[in-house]
Amino acid sequence: MRQGSDGQTVIRFRAAGVSLLLAHLLLVGWLTLRPLDVPWTTASNLQPLAGIRADLSLGPVEATRRIGEGLLLLAPLGVLLPMAGGRLTVSPWASLARTVAAGALISTTIELAQTGVPGQVVDVDSLLLNTTGVALAHLLVVPMCRARLRRRKQGRARVVPHPRDEAGQGATPTIPRVGIAP
């Protein structure tokens, strides 16, 4: 990639993505890994969808709140991870697969780290909800933003001439009276 105004934009974009990603991960770590002072804790949930079924039995408002919390906790990673990567021309499916895999690994790391925190328990459903939230955020935001940035970049590429193409020099001079060598 050629350095210049476009190169500086990519660097700033990536730096903003990395900064926001680190800030979000610090917030998630604080929310999920701080010890809770509770008189008792529930057992770990290792059966997929059991916790979601239990949430749904609590009524629509409480179920929406609990499931929404699980979906939204790591959802910003679906946007921040590709932003930190800074690529505009990448396969949408490869980008989705990388982002969801990274989100699942981060969620798994959080769940495993919770085993050593007092008052926190492991829940496989939070792993499923967190990963689904990352995938939904990526699908809803990233392709649209990349397409918009690519259009902006193409429009700018047509308008801004390359520095070597200076209009003031004119056409290359020719000498018409010199013939071709025999």
C-alpha positions as a LaTeX table, in Angstrom:
\begin{tabular}{lrrr}
\hline
Residue & $x$ (\AA) & $y$ (\AA) & $z$ (\AA) \\
\hline
Met1 & 0.00 & 0.00 & 0.00 \\
Arg2 & 1.27 & 3.42 & $-0.94$ \\
Gln3 & 1.89 & 5.76 & 1.98 \\
Gly4 & 0.25 & 9.13 & 1.94 \\
Ser5 & $-3.09$ & 10.48 & 3.04 \\
Asp6 & $-4.77$ & 7.10 & 2.44 \\
Gly7 & $-2.06$ & 5.23 & 4.36 \\
Gln8 & $-2.38$ & 7.61 & 7.29 \\
Thr9 & $-6.14$ & 7.04 & 7.31 \\
Val10 & $-5.66$ & 3.28 & 7.57 \\
Ile11 & $-3.18$ & 3.70 & 10.40 \\
Arg12 & $-5.56$ & 5.99 & 12.31 \\
Phe13 & $-8.47$ & 3.62 & 11.66 \\
Arg14 & $-6.51$ & 0.65 & 13.00 \\
Ala15 & $-5.23$ & 2.59 & 16.01 \\
Ala16 & $-8.77$ & 3.64 & 16.90 \\
Gly17 & $-9.94$ & 0.05 & 16.51 \\
Val18 & $-7.19$ & $-1.34$ & 18.74 \\
Ser19 & $-7.78$ & 1.35 & 21.39 \\
Leu20 & $-11.54$ & 0.77 & 21.46 \\
Leu21 & $-11.01$ & $-3.00$ & 21.47 \\
Leu22 & $-8.71$ & $-2.83$ & 24.49 \\
Ala23 & $-11.08$ & $-0.50$ & 26.34 \\
His24 & $-14.00$ & $-2.83$ & 25.66 \\
Leu25 & $-12.07$ & $-5.92$ & 26.77 \\
Leu26 & $-11.06$ & $-4.16$ & 30.00 \\
Leu27 & $-14.71$ & $-3.31$ & 30.68 \\
Val28 & $-15.81$ & $-6.88$ & 29.94 \\
Gly29 & $-13.08$ & $-8.24$ & 32.19 \\
Trp30 & $-14.16$ & $-5.95$ & 35.01 \\
Leu31 & $-17.83$ & $-6.91$ & 34.59 \\
Thr32 & $-17.31$ & $-10.65$ & 34.34 \\
Leu33 & $-14.26$ & $-11.39$ & 36.48 \\
Arg34 & $-14.81$ & $-9.32$ & 39.59 \\
Pro35 & $-15.66$ & $-11.32$ & 42.73 \\
Leu36 & $-19.27$ & $-11.16$ & 43.84 \\
Asp37 & $-20.18$ & $-11.12$ & 47.50 \\
Val38 & $-23.20$ & $-13.42$ & 47.47 \\
Pro39 & $-24.43$ & $-15.84$ & 50.17 \\
Trp40 & $-24.79$ & $-18.70$ & 47.63 \\
Thr41 & $-24.19$ & $-19.47$ & 43.99 \\
Thr42 & $-25.98$ & $-21.67$ & 41.51 \\
Ala43 & $-24.37$ & $-24.74$ & 40.03 \\
Ser44 & $-22.45$ & $-24.45$ & 36.79 \\
Asn45 & $-24.52$ & $-24.89$ & 33.65 \\
Leu46 & $-22.80$ & $-27.26$ & 31.26 \\
Gln47 & $-25.93$ & $-28.33$ & 29.36 \\
Pro48 & $-26.43$ & $-26.22$ & 26.20 \\
Leu49 & $-29.66$ & $-24.16$ & 26.07 \\
Ala50 & $-30.77$ & $-25.18$ & 29.61 \\
Gly51 & $-30.15$ & $-21.68$ & 30.97 \\
Ile52 & $-31.90$ & $-20.07$ & 28.00 \\
Arg53 & $-34.95$ & $-22.30$ & 28.58 \\
Ala54 & $-34.91$ & $-21.32$ & 32.25 \\
Asp55 & $-34.72$ & $-17.63$ & 31.28 \\
Leu56 & $-37.66$ & $-18.04$ & 28.89 \\
Ser57 & $-39.76$ & $-19.54$ & 31.69 \\
Leu58 & $-39.32$ & $-16.32$ & 33.74 \\
Gly59 & $-41.54$ & $-14.31$ & 31.39 \\
Pro60 & $-40.93$ & $-12.23$ & 28.29 \\
Val61 & $-39.50$ & $-9.13$ & 30.00 \\
Glu62 & $-36.99$ & $-10.94$ & 32.22 \\
Ala63 & $-36.08$ & $-13.38$ & 29.44 \\
Thr64 & $-35.44$ & $-10.50$ & 27.02 \\
Arg65 & $-33.25$ & $-8.75$ & 29.59 \\
Arg66 & $-31.15$ & $-11.82$ & 30.42 \\
Ile67 & $-30.77$ & $-13.06$ & 26.85 \\
Gly68 & $-30.10$ & $-9.51$ & 25.64 \\
Glu69 & $-27.31$ & $-9.11$ & 28.22 \\
Gly70 & $-25.70$ & $-12.30$ & 26.95 \\
Leu71 & $-25.96$ & $-11.17$ & 23.33 \\
Leu72 & $-24.71$ & $-7.64$ & 23.95 \\
Leu73 & $-21.74$ & $-8.36$ & 26.26 \\
Leu74 & $-19.26$ & $-9.21$ & 23.50 \\
Ala75 & $-21.24$ & $-7.92$ & 20.49 \\
Pro76 & $-18.93$ & $-4.89$ & 19.99 \\
Leu77 & $-16.14$ & $-7.34$ & 19.19 \\
Gly78 & $-17.99$ & $-8.15$ & 15.98 \\
Val79 & $-17.18$ & $-4.63$ & 14.81 \\
Leu80 & $-13.99$ & $-3.82$ & 16.73 \\
Leu81 & $-11.99$ & $-6.89$ & 15.66 \\
Pro82 & $-12.35$ & $-6.18$ & 11.91 \\
Met83 & $-11.78$ & $-2.48$ & 12.60 \\
Ala84 & $-8.51$ & $-3.30$ & 14.35 \\
Gly85 & $-7.54$ & $-5.42$ & 11.34 \\
Gly86 & $-8.12$ & $-2.47$ & 9.02 \\
Arg87 & $-8.79$ & $-4.45$ & 5.82 \\
Leu88 & $-11.27$ & $-3.21$ & 3.22 \\
Thr89 & $-10.89$ & $-5.92$ & 0.61 \\
Val90 & $-11.43$ & $-9.26$ & 2.30 \\
Ser91 & $-13.84$ & $-12.11$ & 1.77 \\
Pro92 & $-16.99$ & $-11.44$ & 3.84 \\
Trp93 & $-17.22$ & $-15.09$ & 4.87 \\
Ala94 & $-13.57$ & $-15.30$ & 5.90 \\
Ser95 & $-13.94$ & $-12.11$ & 7.91 \\
Leu96 & $-17.08$ & $-13.45$ & 9.62 \\
Ala97 & $-15.39$ & $-16.78$ & 10.38 \\
Arg98 & $-12.28$ & $-15.10$ & 11.85 \\
Thr99 & $-14.33$ & $-12.68$ & 13.93 \\
Val100 & $-16.70$ & $-15.33$ & 15.28 \\
Ala101 & $-13.81$ & $-17.67$ & 16.08 \\
Ala102 & $-12.00$ & $-14.89$ & 17.95 \\
Gly103 & $-15.21$ & $-13.98$ & 19.80 \\
Ala104 & $-15.78$ & $-17.62$ & 20.77 \\
Leu105 & $-12.19$ & $-17.92$ & 22.03 \\
Ile106 & $-12.50$ & $-14.73$ & 24.09 \\
Ser107 & $-15.81$ & $-15.90$ & 25.53 \\
Thr108 & $-14.33$ & $-19.32$ & 26.36 \\
Thr109 & $-11.38$ & $-17.63$ & 28.06 \\
Ile110 & $-13.74$ & $-15.54$ & 30.17 \\
Glu111 & $-15.81$ & $-18.58$ & 31.15 \\
Leu112 & $-12.72$ & $-20.55$ & 32.12 \\
Ala113 & $-11.33$ & $-17.61$ & 34.10 \\
Gln114 & $-14.61$ & $-17.38$ & 36.01 \\
Thr115 & $-13.95$ & $-20.78$ & 37.59 \\
Gly116 & $-11.45$ & $-19.15$ & 39.94 \\
Val117 & $-13.54$ & $-16.09$ & 40.84 \\
Pro118 & $-15.72$ & $-16.23$ & 43.97 \\
Gly119 & $-19.40$ & $-15.84$ & 43.20 \\
Gln120 & $-19.01$ & $-16.46$ & 39.45 \\
Val121 & $-20.07$ & $-19.69$ & 37.77 \\
Val122 & $-19.48$ & $-21.20$ & 34.35 \\
Asp123 & $-22.45$ & $-21.11$ & 31.98 \\
Val124 & $-22.22$ & $-22.67$ & 28.52 \\
Asp125 & $-25.25$ & $-20.65$ & 27.41 \\
Ser126 & $-23.37$ & $-17.40$ & 27.96 \\
Leu127 & $-20.69$ & $-18.75$ & 25.63 \\
Leu128 & $-23.36$ & $-19.44$ & 22.99 \\
Leu129 & $-25.06$ & $-16.06$ & 23.48 \\
Asn130 & $-21.79$ & $-14.11$ & 23.46 \\
Thr131 & $-20.65$ & $-15.79$ & 20.24 \\
Thr132 & $-24.04$ & $-15.23$ & 18.61 \\
Gly133 & $-23.89$ & $-11.56$ & 19.60 \\
Val134 & $-20.46$ & $-11.20$ & 17.96 \\
Ala135 & $-21.75$ & $-12.83$ & 14.77 \\
Leu136 & $-24.91$ & $-10.67$ & 14.63 \\
Ala137 & $-23.01$ & $-7.44$ & 15.21 \\
His138 & $-20.53$ & $-8.38$ & 12.50 \\
Leu139 & $-23.26$ & $-9.27$ & 10.00 \\
Leu140 & $-25.29$ & $-6.13$ & 10.70 \\
Val141 & $-22.47$ & $-3.57$ & 10.62 \\
Val142 & $-19.20$ & $-4.66$ & 9.01 \\
Pro143 & $-20.25$ & $-5.48$ & 5.40 \\
Met144 & $-22.18$ & $-2.20$ & 5.11 \\
Cys145 & $-19.31$ & $-0.14$ & 6.55 \\
Arg146 & $-16.70$ & $-1.84$ & 4.37 \\
Ala147 & $-18.78$ & $-1.24$ & 1.24 \\
Arg148 & $-19.19$ & 2.41 & 2.16 \\
Leu149 & $-15.47$ & 2.85 & 2.83 \\
Arg150 & $-14.58$ & 1.10 & $-0.45$ \\
Arg151 & $-16.92$ & 3.44 & $-2.37$ \\
Arg152 & $-15.39$ & 6.44 & $-0.66$ \\
Lys153 & $-11.88$ & 5.20 & $-1.45$ \\
Gln154 & $-12.76$ & 4.58 & $-5.13$ \\
Gly155 & $-14.35$ & 8.01 & $-5.44$ \\
Arg156 & $-11.29$ & 9.64 & $-3.92$ \\
Ala157 & $-8.97$ & 7.63 & $-6.17$ \\
Arg158 & $-10.72$ & 9.01 & $-9.26$ \\
Val159 & $-10.65$ & 12.61 & $-8.05$ \\
Val160 & $-7.15$ & 12.86 & $-6.58$ \\
Pro161 & $-4.38$ & 12.61 & $-9.20$ \\
His162 & $-1.14$ & 10.85 & $-8.44$ \\
Pro163 & 1.71 & 13.29 & $-7.55$ \\
Arg164 & 3.68 & 12.26 & $-10.64$ \\
Asp165 & 0.81 & 13.27 & $-12.93$ \\
Glu166 & 1.32 & 16.99 & $-12.72$ \\
Ala167 & $-0.99$ & 18.82 & $-15.10$ \\
Gly168 & 1.37 & 21.81 & $-15.54$ \\
Gln169 & 3.94 & 19.93 & $-17.63$ \\
Gly170 & 1.69 & 19.21 & $-20.58$ \\
Ala171 & 2.31 & 16.61 & $-23.27$ \\
Thr172 & 5.70 & 15.11 & $-24.01$ \\
Pro173 & 7.43 & 17.19 & $-26.74$ \\
Thr174 & 8.24 & 15.52 & $-30.07$ \\
Ile175 & 10.59 & 16.57 & $-32.84$ \\
Pro176 & 8.77 & 16.02 & $-36.16$ \\
Arg177 & 11.69 & 16.85 & $-38.49$ \\
Val178 & 13.87 & 13.94 & $-37.34$ \\
Gly179 & 13.34 & 10.88 & $-39.47$ \\
Ile180 & 13.58 & 7.25 & $-38.53$ \\
Ala181 & 17.06 & 5.76 & $-38.76$ \\
Pro182 & 17.72 & 3.46 & $-41.75$ \\
\hline
\end{tabular}
